[in-house]
Amino acid sequence: MDKIKILWVDDEIETLKPQILFLEQKGYEVTALSNGYDAIEEFEGANDFDAVFLDESMPGISGLETLTRLKAIKSGVPIVMITKNEEEHIMEEAIGSQIADYLIKPVNPNQILLSLKRIMDEKRLIREKTSSDYQQDFRQIFMQINSGLDFNEWVDVYKKIVNWEIKLDHSQSLEMSEILATQKGEANTGFCKFVDRNYMDWLDKNNKDAPIMSYNLLREKVFPFVDDQVPTVIVLMDNLRYDQWKVIEPIIEECYKVESEDYFFSILPTATQYSRNAIFAGMMPSEIEKKYPDLWKNDADEGGKNLSESVFLGDQINRLFRKPIKHEYIKITNVSNGKALADNIMNLMNNDLSVIVYNFIDMLSHARTEMEVLKELADDEKAYRSLTRSWFIHSPLWLALQRLSEKAVQLFIITDHGSIKVGTPSRVIGDRETTTNLRYKVGKNLNYVSNDVIDYKDPAKVYLPRPHVSSSFIFAKEDKFFLYPNNYNYYNNYYKDTFQHGGVSLEEVVCPAIRLKSRG
């Protein structure tokens, strides 16, 4: 095994010979220099240093300036700043330059060794600790999955799995990540059976023990908090999964305080035209079709399926509020819309309630299927989360929310449904009018593998429209996706490992509903 190479820069380097000898006896290779110029020259050379110890106070070129120059040459090498000076502004400047550690003179050998251990072994120690902790939790999650859970307990299991996914992302424990993926698959198998047994009962309007679902989300989780003292803003991020919320949560918490992290269950199909219309209308799809026959569109109908959300929202507000509520509906579908939102966001302070529908994540999910570049960027769950986080940081939406946070504002972040990475094809046969969705089908005389689906031969029982007298719905379970026999292998290779929605899985059904308050 190669020795760990250390560069130590100090204008009093002769006095540090005992510490350097100590490190060499421990197996480290130390290059000792007395000034910043030599350090920069050495850094630019062929030497591949693993860590740097750098004196803050040196004649000629200071430690802070040397630090900046070294970071510009090789930003990834950890640098430990050593100084006699404990002034706050020097510490802040060094920390702002992303030092790995900060030591105050005089330093003893054990301090140096501890700092090195922390720097060089941190990833390994985190990986081992995270793997050990997950192994301890594995059996508990396994027992929960197989213990007859209610819907709240299923949400708890899903949240545990997501939290472990994110922890294992950071620790880069590939073996544990594979085990966790298998466990999530087992959880989805159990959850699909649970939904199959209970879904129709949840839609009984007299059932007080049902989860909050798309059609009563605003009535139960949002509208009770709306008042005329503080403006309320709802941001509906289409297709936002719980794990995606967790990776953008730390960013949002810079400007907003999380008051409540709640959830709801998306209705079936977990698809935008059904779930989002249900959210804004406060009704199930068949009820919307009955009340708004000219506005509702079935899958096979021409035209956009979500063009009447502002009408549905306005009518729901008028039904549920006793006094007039000044509200506005804004839909963002492209970058120019997003920039306009950021530029004009303060106008929302004039409303009691503002709703922003932001479509990026849904576009990302669909674009990933179509674009080879995105397939490379988001080829697994970890990369999908990372891409979401990167987009959000640089998005006009985050810029708008930052500006809005300077005022007293109540913010809700919700979604309409999630998505799942599909991996197992399931054959289905239907006529020409059968819908093309990969995770659900509406059609006549559907032929399918019964164990792969949840089916409703009478859609009216689950408040879904019936385009034809003999129409039925089927929903893919777990990570299944529907393929026709024609060109089966081609489409299997094309769609496998892409993110889809419309079916039944924890990722699609369990949706975040977050209430926040601005820190401004």
C-alpha positions in Angstrom: 0.0 0.0 0.0 1.4 3.5 -1.0 2.3 5.8 1.8 0.0 8.8 2.5 1.9 11.9 1.3 1.8 15.1 3.4 3.0 18.6 2.5 3.8 20.6 5.7 4.5 24.4 5.2 5.7 26.5 8.1 8.3 29.3 8.4 9.4 27.7 11.6 9.6 24.2 10.1 12.9 23.4 12.0 11.0 23.5 15.3 8.5 20.9 14.0 11.0 18.1 13.5 9.6 16.0 16.4 6.1 16.1 15.0 7.4 15.3 11.5 9.5 12.4 12.8 6.4 11.1 14.7 4.4 11.1 11.5 7.1 9.3 9.6 7.3 6.6 12.2 3.5 6.2 11.8 4.1 5.5 8.1 3.4 8.9 6.5 5.6 10.5 4.0 6.2 14.2 4.8 7.6 16.9 2.6 8.6 19.9 4.8 8.8 23.5 3.3 9.4 26.9 5.0 7.3 29.3 2.7 4.3 29.6 0.5 6.2 30.2 -2.7 8.0 26.8 -2.5 4.7 25.2 -1.5 2.9 26.5 -4.6 5.8 25.4 -6.8 5.9 21.9 -5.2 2.1 21.6 -5.6 2.3 22.4 -9.3 4.9 19.7 -9.7 4.6 15.9 -10.1 4.1 15.3 -6.3 0.6 14.0 -5.6 -0.1 15.1 -2.0 -2.9 13.6 0.0 -3.0 16.4 2.6 -1.4 19.7 3.5 -0.6 21.3 6.8 -0.3 25.1 6.3 0.9 27.8 8.7 -1.4 30.8 8.6 1.2 33.4 9.6 4.3 33.4 7.2 6.5 36.2 5.8 6.3 36.9 2.1 3.1 35.2 1.1 0.6 34.5 3.9 -1.0 31.2 4.7 -4.5 32.4 3.6 -3.1 33.5 0.2 -1.1 30.3 -0.1 -4.3 28.4 0.7 -6.2 30.2 -2.1 -3.4 29.5 -4.6 -3.2 25.8 -3.6 -7.0 25.3 -3.9 -6.9 26.8 -7.4 -4.3 24.2 -8.4 -5.8 21.1 -6.8 -9.1 21.9 -5.1 -9.7 18.4 -3.8 -6.7 18.1 -1.6 -7.6 18.6 2.1 -5.8 21.5 3.8 -5.4 21.9 7.5 -4.7 25.5 8.7 -2.4 25.9 11.7 -2.1 29.2 13.4 -1.2 31.1 16.6 -3.9 33.7 15.8 -7.4 33.0 17.1 -9.0 36.1 15.6 -12.5 35.4 14.4 -12.2 37.0 11.0 -9.1 34.9 10.2 -11.0 31.7 11.2 -14.0 32.7 9.1 -11.9 33.4 6.1 -10.0 30.1 6.3 -13.3 28.1 6.8 -14.9 30.0 3.9 -12.0 28.8 1.8 -13.0 25.2 2.6 -10.3 24.1 4.9 -10.5 20.5 6.1 -9.5 21.3 9.7 -8.2 24.2 11.9 -5.5 23.7 14.6 -4.1 26.2 17.1 -0.4 26.3 17.9 1.4 24.8 19.7 0.2 21.4 18.2 1.3 18.1 19.7 1.8 14.9 17.6 -1.4 13.3 18.7 -3.4 16.4 17.5 -1.8 16.1 14.1 -2.5 12.3 13.9 -6.1 12.8 14.9 -6.6 15.4 12.3 -5.1 13.2 9.6 -7.3 10.2 10.7 -10.4 12.4 10.5 -9.5 13.7 7.0 -8.2 10.5 5.4 -10.5 8.0 7.1 -13.7 10.0 7.3 -15.4 8.4 4.3 -14.4 4.9 5.3 -15.5 5.4 8.9 -18.8 7.0 7.8 -19.4 4.1 5.3 -18.7 1.4 8.0 -20.8 3.2 10.6 -23.7 3.7 8.2 -23.6 0.1 7.0 -23.5 -1.2 10.6 -26.5 1.0 11.6 -28.5 -0.1 8.5 -27.8 -3.8 9.3 -29.2 -3.3 12.7 -32.3 -1.6 11.3 -32.7 -4.1 8.4 -34.5 -6.7 10.6 -36.8 -4.2 12.2 -37.9 -2.9 8.7 -38.3 -6.5 7.5 -40.6 -7.3 10.5 -42.6 -4.1 10.0 -43.2 -4.9 6.3 -44.7 -8.3 7.3 -46.7 -7.3 10.3 -50.1 -6.0 8.9 -49.4 -2.3 8.8 -52.0 0.5 8.5 -51.4 3.4 6.1 -49.6 5.6 8.7 -47.2 2.7 9.4 -46.6 2.1 5.7 -45.6 5.8 5.4 -43.2 5.4 8.3 -41.6 2.3 6.6 -41.3 4.3 3.3 -39.7 7.3 5.1 -37.2 5.0 6.9 -36.2 3.4 3.6 -35.8 6.8 1.9 -33.7 8.1 4.8 -31.4 5.1 4.5 -31.2 5.6 0.8 -29.9 9.1 1.3 -27.5 8.1 4.1 -26.1 5.3 1.9 -25.8 7.8 -1.0 -23.4 9.9 1.2 -21.5 6.9 2.5 -21.1 5.3 -0.9 -21.8 1.8 0.5 -22.6 -0.1 -2.7 -23.2 -3.4 -1.0 -25.7 -2.0 1.5 -27.4 0.0 -1.2 -28.1 -3.2 -3.1 -29.6 -4.8 0.0 -31.7 -1.8 0.6 -33.0 -1.8 -3.0 -34.1 -5.4 -2.5 -35.8 -4.5 0.8 -37.6 -1.6 -0.9 -38.8 -4.0 -3.6 -40.2 -6.3 -0.8 -41.9 -3.3 0.8 -43.5 -2.4 -2.5 -44.9 -5.9 -2.9 -46.5 -5.6 0.5 -47.8 -2.1 -0.1 -49.4 -3.1 -3.4 -51.4 -5.9 -1.7 -52.3 -3.3 1.0 -53.7 -0.8 -1.6 -55.5 -3.6 -3.4 -57.3 -4.6 -0.2 -58.2 -1.1 0.9 -58.4 1.4 -1.9 -62.2 1.2 -2.5 -62.8 1.6 1.2 -60.7 4.7 1.3 -62.9 6.4 -1.3 -66.0 6.0 0.9 -66.8 9.5 1.9 -68.1 8.3 5.3 -64.8 6.5 6.1 -63.1 8.6 8.8 -60.1 6.3 9.0 -59.0 6.8 5.4 -55.7 8.6 4.5 -55.9 12.1 3.1 -56.0 11.7 -0.7 -55.6 14.0 -3.7 -59.3 15.1 -3.8 -59.4 16.3 -0.2 -55.7 17.4 0.1 -56.4 21.2 -0.1 -59.5 21.0 2.1 -57.8 19.1 4.9 -54.1 20.1 4.8 -53.9 23.6 3.3 -57.1 25.7 3.4 -57.5 25.5 7.2 -54.2 27.6 7.4 -55.2 30.3 4.9 -56.1 33.7 6.4 -56.0 37.3 5.4 -53.1 38.2 7.7 -50.2 36.4 6.0 -50.2 35.5 2.3 -50.2 31.8 1.5 -48.3 30.4 -1.4 -48.8 26.8 -2.7 -46.0 25.4 -4.9 -47.1 22.2 -6.6 -44.0 20.6 -8.0 -45.3 18.0 -10.5 -44.0 14.5 -9.9 -42.0 15.3 -6.7 -41.2 12.2 -4.8 -40.5 12.1 -1.0 -36.8 11.4 -1.6 -36.5 14.3 -3.9 -38.1 16.5 -1.3 -35.6 15.3 1.3 -32.6 16.3 -0.9 -34.0 19.9 -1.6 -35.2 20.3 2.0 -31.8 21.5 3.4 -31.7 24.2 0.6 -35.2 25.4 1.4 -34.4 25.5 5.1 -31.9 28.3 4.5 -34.9 30.7 4.0 -37.9 28.8 5.4 -38.7 26.9 8.6 -40.5 23.6 8.2 -43.6 23.8 10.3 -45.1 20.4 9.3 -43.8 17.5 7.1 -47.0 15.7 6.2 -48.1 13.4 3.4 -51.1 12.3 1.4 -51.9 9.4 -0.9 -52.3 10.1 -4.7 -55.4 8.7 -6.2 -55.2 6.1 -9.0 -54.0 6.5 -11.7 -51.0 8.3 -10.2 -51.0 10.4 -13.4 -51.2 14.2 -13.7 -54.5 14.4 -15.5 -56.2 12.5 -12.8 -54.4 13.3 -9.6 -53.8 17.0 -10.2 -57.3 17.7 -11.5 -58.6 16.0 -8.3 -56.4 18.2 -6.1 -57.7 21.5 -7.6 -61.3 20.4 -8.1 -61.6 18.8 -4.7 -63.3 15.9 -6.4 -62.7 12.5 -7.8 -62.4 12.3 -11.6 -65.8 10.9 -12.3 -67.3 13.7 -10.2 -65.4 16.2 -12.2 -66.6 14.7 -15.4 -70.2 14.9 -14.2 -70.0 18.5 -12.9 -67.8 19.8 -15.8 -68.7 17.7 -18.8 -67.3 20.3 -21.2 -64.0 20.6 -19.4 -63.1 17.0 -18.5 -61.1 15.0 -21.1 -60.5 11.3 -21.0 -57.2 9.8 -22.1 -58.2 9.3 -25.8 -59.7 12.8 -26.1 -57.8 15.4 -28.1 -56.3 18.4 -26.3 -54.6 19.1 -23.0 -55.9 17.3 -20.0 -54.9 19.9 -17.4 -56.1 23.1 -19.0 -59.0 23.9 -16.5 -57.1 23.7 -13.2 -57.7 27.4 -12.5 -61.4 27.0 -13.0 -61.5 24.0 -10.7 -59.4 25.8 -8.0 -61.6 28.9 -8.1 -64.8 26.9 -7.7 -63.4 24.8 -4.8 -62.3 28.0 -3.0 -65.8 29.5 -3.5 -67.4 26.4 -2.1 -65.2 26.1 1.0 -64.5 29.7 2.1 -67.3 31.8 3.7 -65.7 35.1 2.6 -63.9 36.1 -0.6 -60.4 34.9 -1.0 -58.2 36.8 -3.4 -56.3 34.1 -5.2 -54.1 33.6 -8.3 -53.1 30.5 -10.3 -49.7 30.5 -12.1 -48.4 27.6 -14.3 -44.7 27.4 -15.2 -43.9 25.1 -18.2 -40.7 26.6 -19.5 -37.6 28.7 -18.6 -39.0 32.0 -19.7 -42.1 31.5 -17.5 -39.8 30.6 -14.6 -37.8 33.8 -15.1 -40.9 35.9 -15.2 -42.1 34.3 -12.0 -38.8 35.2 -10.3 -39.0 38.8 -11.5 -42.6 39.3 -10.4 -42.8 37.1 -7.3 -43.4 40.0 -4.9 -46.7 40.7 -6.6 -48.0 37.5 -4.8 -47.9 39.5 -1.6 -51.1 41.2 -2.8 -53.0 37.8 -2.7 -54.5 35.8 0.1 -53.7 32.6 -1.7 -51.4 32.0 -4.7 -50.9 28.7 -6.4 -47.8 28.0 -8.6 -47.7 24.8 -10.6 -44.1 24.0 -11.6 -43.7 21.3 -14.2 -39.9 20.7 -14.4 -39.6 17.4 -12.5 -42.3 15.8 -14.6 -40.6 17.0 -17.7 -37.3 15.6 -16.4 -38.9 12.2 -15.9 -40.4 12.1 -19.4 -37.3 13.6 -21.0 -35.1 11.0 -19.3 -37.0 8.4 -21.4 -36.4 10.3 -24.6 -32.9 11.8 -24.3 -29.8 9.7 -24.1 -27.9 12.4 -22.3 -30.4 12.4 -19.4 -30.2 8.6 -19.3 -26.5 9.0 -18.6 -27.0 11.8 -16.0 -29.8 10.0 -14.1 -29.2 6.3 -14.6 -30.2 5.3 -11.1 -32.1 6.6 -8.1 -29.1 8.3 -6.5 -28.4 10.2 -9.7 -32.1 11.1 -10.1 -32.0 12.7 -6.7 -28.8 14.5 -7.4 -30.1 15.8 -10.7 -33.2 17.1 -9.0 -31.1 18.9 -6.3 -28.8 20.4 -8.9 -31.7 21.7 -11.0 -33.5 23.2 -7.9 -30.4 25.1 -6.7 -30.1 26.8 -10.1 -33.8 27.1 -10.9 -35.9 30.3 -11.3 -38.2 28.7 -8.7 -35.6 28.7 -6.0 -34.6 32.3 -6.9 -38.3 33.3 -6.6 -38.7 31.6 -3.2 -35.6 33.2 -1.9 -36.9 36.7 -2.8 -40.3 35.8 -1.3 -38.8 34.6 1.9 -37.8 38.2 2.8 -41.5 38.9 3.6 -43.8 37.1 6.1 -45.2 34.3 4.0 -46.7 30.9 4.5 -45.5 28.3 2.0 -46.8 24.9 1.1 -44.8 22.5 -1.1 -47.0 19.7 -2.5 -47.1 17.4 -5.5 -49.6 15.4 -7.4 -47.9 12.0 -7.6 -44.4 10.4 -7.7 -42.6 8.1 -10.0 -40.9 4.7 -9.9 -37.9 3.3 -11.8 -39.5 0.5 -13.8 -37.6 -2.7 -14.3 -40.0 -5.7 -15.0 -42.0 -5.8 -18.2 -45.6 -7.2 -18.2 -47.4 -8.2 -21.4 -50.8 -6.7 -22.1 -53.0 -6.9 -25.2 -55.7 -4.3 -26.0 -57.5 -2.8 -29.0 -56.5 0.3 -30.9 -58.3 2.6 -28.4 -56.4 1.3 -25.4 -54.2 4.0 -23.8 -50.5 4.0 -24.3 -49.4 4.6 -20.7 -46.7 2.3 -19.4 -48.1 2.1 -15.8 -51.8 2.1 -16.3 -54.2 1.2 -19.1 -57.8 2.1 -20.0 -59.5 0.0 -22.6 -62.0 -2.7 -23.6 -61.3 -6.4 -23.3 -57.8 -6.0 -21.9 -55.8 -9.2 -21.7 -53.1 -9.0 -19.0 -51.1 -11.0 -16.4 -53.5 -10.7 -13.4 -50.7 -11.0 -10.7 -49.0 -7.9 -12.2 -51.9 -5.5 -11.8 -54.7 -4.1 -9.7 -57.7 -4.1 -11.9 -61.1 -2.4 -11.7 -63.6 -3.7 -14.3 -66.2 -1.2 -13.0 -64.3 2.1 -12.9 -67.3 3.9 -11.3 -66.6 2.0 -8.0 -63.3 3.9 -7.7 -64.8 7.2 -9.1 -63.1 7.0 -12.5 -64.8 7.9 -15.8 -65.8 5.2 -18.2 -65.0 6.2 -21.8 -67.0 3.2 -23.1 -69.5 0.8 -21.5 -67.0 -2.0 -21.4 -63.9 0.1 -20.4 -61.8 -1.1 -17.5 -58.7 0.2 -15.7 -55.6 -1.8 -14.8 -52.7 -0.4 -12.8 -49.1 -1.9 -12.8 -47.9 -3.0 -9.4 -44.4 -2.6 -8.0 -41.8 -1.9 -10.8 -43.8 -3.5 -13.6 -44.4 -1.7 -16.9 -46.8 -2.7 -19.7 -45.6 -3.8 -23.1 -47.5 -5.0 -26.1 -46.3 -8.2 -27.8 -45.3 -6.3 -31.0 -41.6 -5.2 -30.9 -41.5 -6.5 -27.3 -37.7 -6.7 -26.9 -37.1 -3.3 -28.5 -39.5 -1.5 -26.2 -38.3 -3.5 -23.2 -34.7 -2.2 -23.7 -36.0 1.3 -24.5 -38.1 1.8 -21.3 -36.5 -0.5 -18.8 -34.8 1.5 -15.9 -36.7 4.7 -16.8 -38.9 6.6 -14.3 -42.6 6.3 -14.9 -45.9 6.9 -13.1 -49.5 6.0 -13.2 -49.3 2.7 -11.2 -49.1 1.5 -7.6 -45.9 1.8 -5.6 -44.8 3.6 -2.5 -42.8 6.1 -4.7 -45.9 7.0 -6.7 -48.6 7.0 -4.1 -47.0 8.4 -0.9 -46.6 12.1 -1.6 -45.1 14.9 0.5 -47.2 17.8 1.8 -45.0 20.3 3.5 -46.0 23.5 5.4 -43.3 26.1 5.9 -42.9 29.7 7.2 -40.5 32.3 5.8 -37.6 33.3 8.1 -37.7 36.9 6.8 
